[in-house]
Amino acid sequence: MKLLKDILYGVGLTAVSGSTNVKMNKLCFDSRNVGLDDVFVAVRGTLVDGHDYIDKAIASGAIGIICESIPKQLVNEVTYVEVENGNKALAIMASNFYGNPSRNLKLIGITGTNGKTTISSLLYQLFKKAGFKVGLLSTIKIMVDDKEYATSHTTPDALTINKHLSLMNEEGVEFCFMEVSSHGIHQKRTEGLVFEGAVFTNLTHDHLDYHKSFAEYRDTKKSLFDNLSKKAFALTNVDDKNGLVMLQNTKAKKYTYALKSYADYRANILENRFDGQLLKIGDDELWTKLIGHFNAYNVLAIYATADLLGLEKLEILRLLSELENVDGRFQYYISKEKITAIVDYAHTPDALKNVLETIGTLRTGNENVITVVGCGGDRDKSKRPVMGNIASQMSDKAIFTSDNPRTETPSVIIEEMEAGVQPQNVRKVLSIENRKQAIKTACQLAMAKDIILIAGKGHESYQETNGKRVDFDDFKIVKEVLKSLDK
């Protein structure tokens, strides 16, 4: 058992009632998980306030309460600690509780609107191939070297992060690559972590339902770089207009990458095909299985990160050429009838535009592009008409459908997408609420050599409606439908 005073090290305390020199069992922020001699941290969330569950936590055996406001009615033998920010306190305490595991490995944070999953996952793959013990904290999964754990958030809660970093320490992991979302930064889940480096990919329209303004969204991302130490590195994409903003106040060593601008790491696309692309990085050429200019940025960021972490350049190029694409990221299947189906996680206007532009560079001009796309419920509504406009403008046929409606009515979401369609493109749009039927319709409309893009859900293997998740995998469904049509 640990002493409460030890895990409070580094936490800004405003008031204390009781002794912190008490033995504690574990740390919790969900009152349902509290047991005898546990410490409960009352966190104010977007939907639930942990302060409403202090009495329940005490009834379940909590010996300590960490909160932003000490209750008027105190319980004997319970220690109350008042802090300025419960989320920040939880993160620092979680780090202390698990022995500050981020200090014992090289933790790299990847942030930006698009590319986080691809870059972090492929860095994990590359360093594994190079013979290292590696960790991964991503949207898709958590990896502790060869052991896989499920995840439900881009940036998990602070307890989950530090628990798995601690497991990485036990397994002798040397490098860990972590997706860092704006939500995670804003909710202080990364406080107390020591980063060896941070990578910025790009910044486009997303999460404005949460951050309220683009400036707040940008500055939240920037704070990851602001908090880096002078021993760390900061790597940024300077082709993005916000790239240099990320470096403004950082104490870390600054590095840049780009396809169009002068940068420390620069690449050119020499050839682009459906089976991959040929890049020139510095004076070396590289064939990669990753397709499109957005993936050229991802490959360059991976190359630069690996170089900054000390891998030999020719070895990096060799390993990059072997890497496979990440599930749900420009994942494609070609039927016997030569219909190409592409599944991509593109769920922002910029990501959708990037994927359609990539398809445009790969087509001969004789094929039709049929796009199946939806927008998630309970998320940024302002991007819906924008995505509707992009899909209808850049496709020969666009089918608007459900994504994860969550608590919203699917037909209303689709109507908001339709509102962005320009008059000259209305005839190109179909609206089919049932996503499986929308995919079937796209397959039935497709002729030989046509291209079907199914955007928005990517790697997700479920569809969420009114709090319930049902099995749903875009890639499996489109393969099944196209195979049935081949018969």
Secondary structure, 3 states (H helix, E strand, C coil): CEEHHHHCCCCCEEEEECCCCCEECCEECCHHHCCCCCEEECCECCCCEHHHHHHHHHHCCCCEEEECCCCCCCCCCCEEEEECCHHHHHHHHHHHHCCCHHHHCEEEEEECCCCHHHHHHHHHHHHHHCCCCEEEECCCCEEECCEEECCCCCCCCHHHHHHHHHHHHHHCCCEEEEECCHHHHHCCCCCCCCCCEEEECCCCCCCHHHHCCHHHHHHHHHHHHHCCCCCCEEEEECCCCCCCHHHCCCCCEEEEEECCCCCCEEEEEEEEECCEEEEEECCEEEEECCCCHHHHHHHHHHHHHHHHCCCCHHHHHHHHHHCCCCCCCCEEEECCCCCEEEEECCCCHHHHHHHHHHHHHHCCCCCCEEEEECCCCCCCCCHHHHHHHHHHHHCCEEEECCCCCECCCHHHHHHHHHCCCCHHHHHHEEECCCHHHHHHHHHHHCCCCCEEEEECCCCCCEEEECCEEEECCHHHHHHHHHHHHHC
